[in-house]
Amino acid sequence: MGHHDAGARRPPGPASPVYLDHAATTPMLPESLAAMTEELAQLGNPSSLHNAGRRARRVVEESREQIAEAYGARPSEVVFTSGGTEADNLAVKGLFWARRAADPRRLRVLTPAIEHHAVLDCVGWLDQHEGAEVSWLPLDDAGRVSAGALREVIERDPDAVALASVMWANNEVGTVQPVADLAAVAREHQIPFHSDAVQAAGQLPVDLAESGASALTITAHKIGGPVGVGALLLARGVDLVPVLHGGGQERDVRSGTLDAPAIRAFAVAVQHAAAARRDEGKRLAALRDDLIAQVLAAVPDAVLNGPAPGPDRLPGNAHFSFPGCEGDALLMLLDAKGIACSTGSACTAGIAQPSHVLLAMGADEARARGSLRFSLGHSSTQADVDALGAVIGEAVERARRAAR
Ligand SMILES: Cc1ncc(COP(=O)(O)O)c(C=O)c1O
């Protein structure tokens, strides 16, 4: 990717003309799509012993090495999964079960309430069905967990802690956590520390060894690879109990036939993202800052949620509350103008829910409902930002009239 808009490429296939929802999924990079297409035409189960199987195995192992290298891991520390949700389940449940099996007093799970549902609902399930005791980690106004806060919560009863899990970067408001500091505090007490790095892995220098984390979750479709493949980067010597049982692939940690085409496409996307990261981070941050300026110029009472632009915020993330609006109504008005964005929060049975992230950060329900996320990625251009700037003022006015 180049530094300028000329470097950004349009997503393949039909897409909304202005796509500002890269945090939900980002278009496949052409190189990744080509690698996957080529590999789909090949035959072979990577576990088979014949020539075709050995060829598929080589594809998987080369990809594993490339992904490991990009994220500061050893190849043996890469456990392929079906994506971020599965990797989060494997980390949170697997670490909990292993720690409790080693010492039945270990029932405490420490996490902030702003996690993605893939972590949050695992923790809730462990609480309901496995006797886990959840300690919610306190947050500052920008949604950050401090090392001091983690230490204080651990020290209430360190011997009873099973694990801590704090996401690297938040998918709604873009808050970047001090992961290395948090992992260091957990390490003082030999507590395994997991971080969901799904949103960070395409935009920030995510590194397993340097972070000191025990386990990191990544997924391909947020960094220009395909949907349906991801990995848990699991540091050597960290024990966990598998969630899936079967053929014993991935050294018995994750059974299931390895998806060689998706894994190869994942590795191509990862390499591409790693090579482009520094320039692309600057390019996205500059676009994001202009997007914020244009939205605030058109809607002066809009409120930017999350940290101020800078190192504590994902470069591609802008998230606002628009007073007096319903987020989903505003989303549909923008969609009608050809602009795709997100409320950032889950929609249960077709009913929009207020963002659990904003609620956890202390927002009231109206502010949490009237919010929208605009997220930028490799195909984003200045023209996308300008298109939003041109229509956001009128769309907010219409959404306000509709809400009265
Ligand atoms: C922070 C975070 N964790 C986990 C996931 C889930 O990943 P996947 O879609 O690969 O299951 C997402 C994607 O929405 C996410 O943003």
The ligand as an SDF file (V2000), in Angstrom:
LIG
                    3D

 16 16  0  0  0  0  0  0  0  0999 V2000
  -12.5450   -7.6170   19.0220 C   0  0  0  0  0  0  0  0  0  0  0  0
  -13.1270   -8.7710   18.2640 C   0  0  0  0  0  0  0  0  0  0  0  0
  -13.0060  -10.0070   18.7590 N   0  0  0  0  0  0  0  0  0  0  0  0
  -13.5090  -11.0770   18.1130 C   0  0  0  0  0  0  0  0  0  0  0  0
  -14.1960  -10.9460   16.9370 C   0  0  0  0  0  0  0  0  0  0  0  0
  -14.7420  -12.1610   16.2660 C   0  0  0  0  0  0  0  0  0  0  0  0
  -13.9160  -12.6150   15.2360 O   0  0  0  0  0  0  0  0  0  0  0  0
  -14.5150  -13.5770   14.0900 P   0  0  0  0  0  0  0  0  0  0  0  0
  -15.4690  -12.7380   13.3040 O   0  0  0  0  0  0  0  0  0  0  0  0
  -13.3230  -14.0050   13.3030 O   0  0  0  0  0  0  0  0  0  0  0  0
  -15.1680  -14.7240   14.7810 O   0  0  0  0  0  0  0  0  0  0  0  0
  -14.3560   -9.6640   16.3850 C   0  0  0  0  0  0  0  0  0  0  0  0
  -15.1150   -9.4820   15.1020 C   0  0  0  0  0  0  0  0  0  0  0  0
  -16.1790   -8.9310   15.0730 O   0  0  0  0  0  0  0  0  0  0  0  0
  -13.8220   -8.5460   17.0660 C   0  0  0  0  0  0  0  0  0  0  0  0
  -13.9500   -7.3000   16.6010 O   0  0  0  0  0  0  0  0  0  0  0  0
  1  2  1  0
  2  3  1  0
  2 15  2  0
  3  4  2  0
  4  5  1  0
  5  6  1  0
  5 12  2  0
  6  7  1  0
  7  8  1  0
  8  9  2  0
  8 10  1  0
  8 11  1  0
 12 13  1  0
 12 15  1  0
 13 14  2  0
 15 16  1  0
M  END
$$$$
